[in-house]
Amino acid sequence: MKKNIGQVLALYPTPVVVVGTEVDGKVNWLLVAHVGIIGHDRIMLSMHKAHYTNQGVKAEGKVSVNMVDEAMLGRADYVGCVSGAKADKSGVFDWHPGEAGTPVIDESPLVMECEVVDNYETETFDNFICKITATYADENILNSKGKPDYNKLKPVLFEMPNYTYLRTGEEIAKCTTLGKEYKQENMQ
C-alpha cells in the first residue's frame, strides 16, 4: 500500500546546470536544478524570484545553460550558495562569449545558449521559457552520430526531497526496445 507523503515535488532527479548572464554589465553565474523540457527547441529555467541573476536574465533576454559534471561541482555549488548581489562570481569559471553573446563556461561539456521568450511568473518563482539558439558540445562527449552521449558526459543530477547531488547511472536500454519486446511477448 502506498503512503500519502503530502505535497512533495517528486519529479527528481534533474540535471544540475549553471546559468550565465550579465547583471549590470558584469557576468554572473547561478546554479539551477529546476529545469524542464517544454518542446524540442525550448526549455524552462525555474528560478526563485529572490535570485540576483533573474535581473540579468530579464534585462538581457538571453542566458547560457551550462551542464555541470563532477569536475565543476564544487564551484557550481558555490555559485548557488552565494548571491551575486553580495559577491563577484564573474571569475569563478573561465568563460567566453557564445555566438549570441552570453557567457559560456569553457569547461562545461555541454552548453545551450538561449533566448528568453517568456516568463511564467508564480508567487515566488520566475519560470523563464527559453528558446535554444545554439548548443555547444565537447567532441569527446559526442557519439558516432554527433549527438551527446550522457554515459560519456556524466552530468550531475540533483534530487530535492533529500537535497543531494547524484551521479548519472548507466544505460538500461535503448528507447522503444523494451516496448517492442513487450509487444512481441504479450500481444500475439
C-alpha positions, 0 to 999 in steps of 0.5 A, spaced: 500 500 500 502 506 498 503 512 503 500 519 502 507 523 503 503 530 502 505 535 497 512 533 495 515 535 488 517 528 486 519 529 479 527 528 481 532 527 479 534 533 474 540 535 471 544 540 475 546 546 470 549 553 471 546 559 468 550 565 465 548 572 464 550 579 465 547 583 471 549 590 470 554 589 465 558 584 469 557 576 468 554 572 473 553 565 474 547 561 478 546 554 479 539 551 477 536 544 478 529 546 476 529 545 469 524 542 464 523 540 457 517 544 454 518 542 446 524 540 442 527 547 441 525 550 448 526 549 455 524 552 462 529 555 467 525 555 474 528 560 478 526 563 485 524 570 484 529 572 490 535 570 485 540 576 483 541 573 476 533 573 474 535 581 473 540 579 468 536 574 465 530 579 464 534 585 462 538 581 457 533 576 454 538 571 453 542 566 458 547 560 457 545 553 460 551 550 462 551 542 464 555 541 470 559 534 471 563 532 477 569 536 475 565 543 476 561 541 482 564 544 487 564 551 484 557 550 481 555 549 488 558 555 490 555 559 485 548 557 488 550 558 495 552 565 494 548 571 491 551 575 486 548 581 489 553 580 495 559 577 491 563 577 484 562 570 481 564 573 474 571 569 475 569 563 478 569 559 471 573 561 465 568 563 460 567 566 453 562 569 449 557 564 445 555 566 438 549 570 441 553 573 446 552 570 453 557 567 457 559 560 456 563 556 461 569 553 457 569 547 461 562 545 461 561 539 456 555 541 454 552 548 453 545 551 450 545 558 449 538 561 449 533 566 448 528 568 453 521 568 450 517 568 456 516 568 463 511 564 467 511 568 473 508 564 480 508 567 487 515 566 488 518 563 482 520 566 475 519 560 470 523 563 464 521 559 457 527 559 453 528 558 446 535 554 444 539 558 439 545 554 439 548 548 443 555 547 444 558 540 445 565 537 447 567 532 441 569 527 446 562 527 449 559 526 442 557 519 439 558 516 432 552 520 430 554 527 433 549 527 438 551 527 446 552 521 449 550 522 457 554 515 459 560 519 456 558 526 459 556 524 466 552 530 468 550 531 475 543 530 477 540 533 483 534 530 487 530 535 492 526 531 497 533 529 500 537 535 497 543 531 494 547 531 488 547 524 484 551 521 479 548 519 472 547 511 472 548 507 466 544 505 460 538 500 461 536 500 454 535 503 448 528 507 447 522 503 444 526 496 445 523 494 451 516 496 448 517 492 442 519 486 446 513 487 450 509 487 444 512 481 441 511 477 448 504 479 450 500 481 444 500 475 439 
